Amino acid sequence: MGLIALAKNQVLHKCGDKVETLEIVVKGSVCIAIEGESVEVGIGGILGVGEHPGDEYIYTYTANEESSVFSYPFGSIDDIYKIISSNPKISPILAAQSVKTVVLCLDKLENDFLQAVQDYEQLDTDKAEYPMLAVSVGLEVEDFPDLDNVKPPVQSQALTDWQEKFYRTLAENEELLKKTCYARSSDIANGFIMNALEAISFIAACREKLTEYKKEFQKHVGKFRSTMQLIRAKSADMKRNGADGAITDIDIQDALNTILEYAGADEKATENFRRIIGEFKKTSSRYDTSDESRALRRSVAVDYYAIYTAAFLRSLSDPAVPSEVMMFLMFGFVDEELAGLENTRQLYALMKTYKTDPNGYVITAYEWLKKIYNMELEPSRNEFDEDYFTALRTLKTSGDINEEQMEAMKNDRNERLKFEIKNLLALGNRMTYGRPSTFVPVFDAENVTRPLDVAYVDAKKINDFYDYIRSIDYSVFCRQGSYSNPDIGVTQVFIDEDVTPYMILMPNVGSRASLWQEIEGKKRNTPARFIISIFNTETFEDVMIRLCGEFRWEMCKTEQGVHWNDVTDPSLTSMFCDYLQFYKKNHSLSTEMKEKIKTDLKKNSNNYKNVFVGEYMNYLKFEANASPRLNKISREIIFTYCPFSKELREKLMDNPQYGELVKKHVSHHNGLMRPIANMIRKIKTEGNEVPQILYDQYEFLQK
């Protein structure tokens, strides 16, 4: 009891709590809400008069801003008079606010009743349109027997006409009455307050009846409304496209409801998500650093993936997924107002003109999840670097599941999908967004810092970059394996195989690309899994080069195993770690160079991988163009394990920094090519057919 300070958006009482106190607002304002409808009460407002002491709160009371309330015990209706009579100094303010609250409640009740009438009338219109509309989009006409139980709303009169006019006139003359009437005597003010509070109780009773009607109405019409929402979405799609399939008009409305109705997720999750998006959309400071804004951003993600999963599963068997839903699955789009009109139109156009990668390696998150669900690929690793089967064994070891459940889950499509959404989609979305503290999974115009058509990442953009990087670092995606064929005399030969990585386009506007995993399971020749925002706000080339540098490092660690930093087993990671660890004792480095290395290590928090990635970027962007950026030791290590292509090596042959390195590389590769050339010649001489893999390896070494 006593004075209570409330932060913005802090809940004082929520629906379902026990009614034990009554509060007077002394600073700021408080929102009184029920079923998404609310009334705002300012200074002098009395909170809880419409409640019943000892019962559960019907309403939820939330601070609109930084506020303060004075709390009193509330055990019976008689306590109300005790409370107001103990505040004679502020009784004129309490009286004026009580009258104002009566009028606000009357207006809200009237508006909500009119909305209920409109909903009922719209239902009649929809029932008449439904059969023809369903046929027009190719769906069968269903029966909805629950609609027969829907009755029109009946208006309950909380106050008589004269009472309503009385309170409205009092409110209109508030300033005059505060000076000449309410201030005359606290008993006069208290009389107005008690009468006003009684009127508020009557209005609250009518509000409860209307709320019950709305619940019953929704219960009977929910399925029909859901069906009509989707039919209208499909009909709108057909209207947007001309006879030849060309886009003629883009006018997306009420996208959130279409997406939620289509998903058909858990009712609680659906309503919570609808409420949170509405609140998020209305909050102009949603990306600031306050605790309230952080909590709001976190709440957006709470039910997002449940909605995403439900929509994804339904789309698998739907040959005509509504455009709004496909935009949601591809881009995280949920609301046309949140996205902005122009962005919504561009998202629609990009979704309609999207073309799959002919090679199958550049893929949207939606397409990727389909592959996981259809068991074409194994789920990705989780945040603990466990693959799906290892994670199941961990659950079994901890006692969360038994042996039988583990075996069933191994081939359970839904469990595989759930694992992939929880890990790759949820964590990868946050990772590629680039600013974890302000992350939200939904498309928001405030995050669009570059034109969408410029930021858009598609298969052509990725494949063009792959061609570009291979033209410089030709072995970037290569893995080494072995080949043997005793029948033609090939005992063992090492083979380099170029394995193009998967690039998964995450449904967000972000600034990062990341390596999720370098191989699948334990197979060394399986594609890596890269992730990047489908709308990238940074310089694309820099983001991708950084990603390839990260891949170079992690792939080497995977291939080397426990020896990744063992200098007695030379590799990219072991030699680079040794170089950074002992640079102070390296006599080949000048004092200036050593100081630069010290600065780089400090800037990267002594993370050797990050230092390498920075050097790798300089190597590809500048050194490849004969513009020196690296010191002698760093250049030699990177060139040895990430050599330039043949064309670049020939250009750099006369360059003093690279002349000896190129000669050494050519000599080494000639030594590798010679036995393969002899092997091919021998197989031909013996009249056998030369395997294509040997020709490919010889051609690779020539690069």
Secondary structure, 3 states (H helix, E strand, C coil): CEEEEECCCCEEECCCCECCEEEEEEECCEEEEECCEEEEECCCCEECCCCCCCCECCCEEEECCCEEEEEEECCCCHHHHHHHHCCHHHHHHHHHHHHHHHHHHHHHHHHHHHHHHHHHHHHHHHHHHHHHHHHHCCCCCCCCHHHHHCCCCCCCCCCCHHHHHHHHHHHHCHHHHHHHHHCCCHHHHHHHHHHHHHHHHHHHHHHHHHHHHHHHHHHHHHHHHHHHHHHHHHHHHHHHECCCCCECCCCCCCHHHHHHHHHCCCHHHHHHHHHHHHHHHHCCCCCCCCHHHHHHHHHHHHCHHHHHHHHHHHHCCCCCCCHHHHHHHHHCCCCHHHHCHHHHHHHHHHHHHCCCCCCCCEEEHHHHHHHHHCCCCCCCCCCCCCCHHHHHHHHHHCCCCCHHHHHHHHCCHHHHHHHHHHHHHHHHHHHHHCCHHHCCCCCCHHHCCCCHHHHECCHHHHHHHHHHHHCCCCCCCEEEEEEEEHHHCEEEEEEEEECCCEEEEEEEEECCEEEEECCECCECCCCCEEEEEEEECCCHHHHHHHHHHHHHHHHHHHHHHHHCCCCCCCCHHHHHHHHHHCHHHCCCCCHHHHHHHHHHHHHCCCCHHHHHHHHHHHHHHCHHHCCCCCCHHHHHHHHHHCCCCHHHHHHHCCCCCCHHHHHHHHHHHHHHHHHHHHHHHHHHHCCCCCCHHHHHHHHHHHC
